[in-house]
Amino acid sequence: MTTENLSAEEMWNARYAESGQIWSGRPNVVLVQEAAELEPGRALDLGSGEGGDAIWLAQRGWQVTAVDVSSVALGRAAEHAAAAGVADRIDWQQHELGKSFPDGSYDLVSAQFLHSTGNLPREEILRTAAAAVAPGGILLIEGHLDFGAWHHADHADVHFPTPAEVIADLELADGEWEVLVSTEHEREQDGPDGKPTTRTDATVKVRRLPS
């Protein structure tokens, strides 16, 4: 079976099966920066991977719904949560975002680097994410603005939206939201060759006004 014929779950399961650990296990830096001072409540982690963000939130008192398309990632994340002593604070759910989405409303919805090869309807997913934010709650979106220094000619048609484009694509209702953060910033990351490179990322943080 070629890569083009794989489902999203199969593709990501294959990616996670390449190694016993794909990601660092640490929470994303922007999540820590922007959520550390928030009052814990209900959080939704979209694209939760191996669970670094969800576990960090749970350790800070949040009740977390963590979503990923990969059953391999979810199983691995659940093991990490149990080892960290926060298994009872995280509900791991398998969803192919764009086709299904968790129920409920949340005080924090976090979408950290929600990028994927294939036909991921990112703008639609983020609009659904905004709709899941409770009054007074936060939507935090972090994304890439470039591929980094290494070569990606095979994805030359990929467009990474700017913070302004992300906000416009959310189609937020006038008078119901406030923009807290809309910025670009550089970040050091190790490339495929193990050498550090600089990437540019985009942060958007919006708050639904209390009703």
N, C-alpha and C positions, 0 to 999 in steps of 0.2 A: 504494500500500500504506500503510495507517495504521500509526501507532506500535504499536498493540496487536497487529498481525500480524507485526511484526518479530521475528526471533530475537534472542537475547542478543548474538550476534556482530554481526548487522546493526545493532542499536541502538547498540552501542558503537563500531562502525566509523563510523557516521554522526556520532556525537559527536566522535570524533577527527578526522574529516574537516572539521569546522567551522573548524579552525585548524591551522597548521603546528606549534604547540606548545600543549598544553592546560595542563600543569602546569609548575611552576617549574624543574624539573630538579634541584632540591636534594633531599636525602634528608629524610624526615619527621623532625621534631624529636625525637619520642619514641624512634624507632629509634636515633638518634644517642645520646641520653641513656642508653638502657638496654642498648645493644649495644656501645658503644665499648670497654668494658673486657673483653669476652668474648674467650676464646681462639678464633681463627678455626678453622672446620671446615667442615662442610657446612650450607648455609643454604637454606631454601625461602621464597621471596617470593611470597605469594598476592595476586593483583590487582596485578601489577607495573607496569601502565601504561606510561609512557614510559621507565621504567628507572632513575629516580633512586636508589631504595633499593638495587636490585640492583647498580648500578655502584658505589655507595659501599661496599657490603659487599665486592665483588670487589677494590676498591682497598685494602681492609684485610686482604686475604689469604684471604677466604672463597671456597669453591667454591660457586657459587650456581645453584640451579634457580629460574627466574623464570617465573611462570605468569600468563597473562591470556587472556580470551576474545576479545579484539580482535586480528585479524591486522594491522590498521593500527598499533596500539600496539606490537605485538611487533616489526614491521619497523622502526619508528622507534627503539625502544629498542635494537635490535641495532646500528643505525647509530651511536647515541650511545656504546654500549659500545666499538665499534671505534675511534671517535674518541678515547676515553679510554684506549685501550690495554689493555682488559681483556676483549676478546671471547672469549679462550680460557678465561676463568674463569666464564663464564655460559652455562648451557644454557637457551635460551628455549623454552618449551613452551606450546602453545595448549590450554587446557582450559576447558570450561564447568563450573565447580565446582558440585558437586551431581549432575553426570552423569558426570564423570571426574575423576581426581586423579592426580598424579604418583606414581610408585613410589619406594620407598626410605625410609630414616629419616634424620633430620636433627638436627644439634646446635642449630640455631635455626630455628624456624618463625615467620615474621612475617606478620601479617594487619593491614595498616594501612588503616583506613577501608574495610573490605570491606562496602560498602553499594551497593545498586543498586535502581533502579526495576524493577518486575516481580516475579516470584515467585522470589526468591533464597532458598534454604533455608540461611540463615546459620548457625543453630544446628547443623544437621547437618554443614555444611562445617567448622565449628570443632571439632566432635568428631572428625571425620576428621583434621583438622590435629593435634589432640592425640595421636592414635594414631600419627602420623608422627614424633613427637619421640623421639629416642634417649635411653637412660638417661643422666642427667646434663644433658640438653638443656633448652632454653628454648622456651616458647611465649609470644609477645608479641602482644597484641591491642590495637589502638587503634581507638576508634569515636566517633562523634558522640553527644551526648546531646540535641541540639536542632538546629533548622534555621538558627539565627542570627536576626538581626533582620528579615530580609526575609520576605515573605509566602509561605506555602506551604499555603494553605487546601485546595488540590487533593490534598494528601497528609496530611490531618488524621488519618487512621487509622494513620499510621506510628508505631511504638513503637521508641524507641531504648533498649536495655537498659542498666541501671546496671552497674557493675563486679560487684556481688554477683550480679545476674541472669546476667551472662556466665559467672561461675564456676559457678553452679548448673547452667546449661544445658550446660556442658562434661561434667558427670557424671563427674568425675574419681574414680578408684578410691581408696578410703581407704588411707592409708599409703604411697601411691606418688607423691604429689606434695606440693610445698610452694608456698604462695602468697607471692611475693616483693613484688608490687605490686598493689594494688587501690585505685584512687583516681580522683577526678574533678578536673578542672582547667580553667581558662579559657585561651582561646587567641585571639589577634587574627587576623582573616582579612578580606581584601577581599571585599565583597559584589559582586553583579552590576553595581551602579552605580559600582564602583571605590572606594567609601568603606569604610574599615575598620569592622568590627563585631566584637563579642565572641561567641565560641561556647564552649560547654562540651563537653569531650570526656572520654572514659573510658579509662583505661589498666589493663590486666590483664597481669601477667607471672607465669607459673607455671613451676616447674622439676620435671621428672620426676626422682625420686630415683634415684641409681645402684643398679643391681641387685646 
